[in-house]
Amino acid sequence: MKAVVAVVQGQDTIKLGNALRQKGIPFTTIDSTGGFLRERNSTFMMGTPDDQLQKVLDVISANCHTRSEYVSSYPSAFDPAEFYMPRPIEVQVGGASVWILDVVHFEPL
């Protein structure tokens, strides 16, 4: 058995949740916030048999997409702030960060 933990950008949360329900894959979500851009995320947690792992990963991959976004840059602590002109920088957001963990023991209560 595997435990799958997937951190998904907020824009993909509803789409992924609906797709997992359609495929009959049980999951739990926890609202979370990204550390870099401070944007809304959801953390999906799922337990799956080893032979169903690829099915879960395929659903995540099909419903979570990377996109480009422009954000304002902030002055460095080492730069003089009085001469700082913020410029938008392009960053990649979205997709999913997925961790797959071996389950040593599972006991439904």
Buried (B, 14 or more C-beta within 10 A) or exposed (E): BBBBBBBBBBBBBEBBBEBBEEEEBEBEBEEEEBEEEEBEBBBBBBBBEEEBBEBBBEBBEEBBBEEEBEBEEEEEEEEEEEEEEEEEEEEEBBBBEBEEEEEEEEEEE
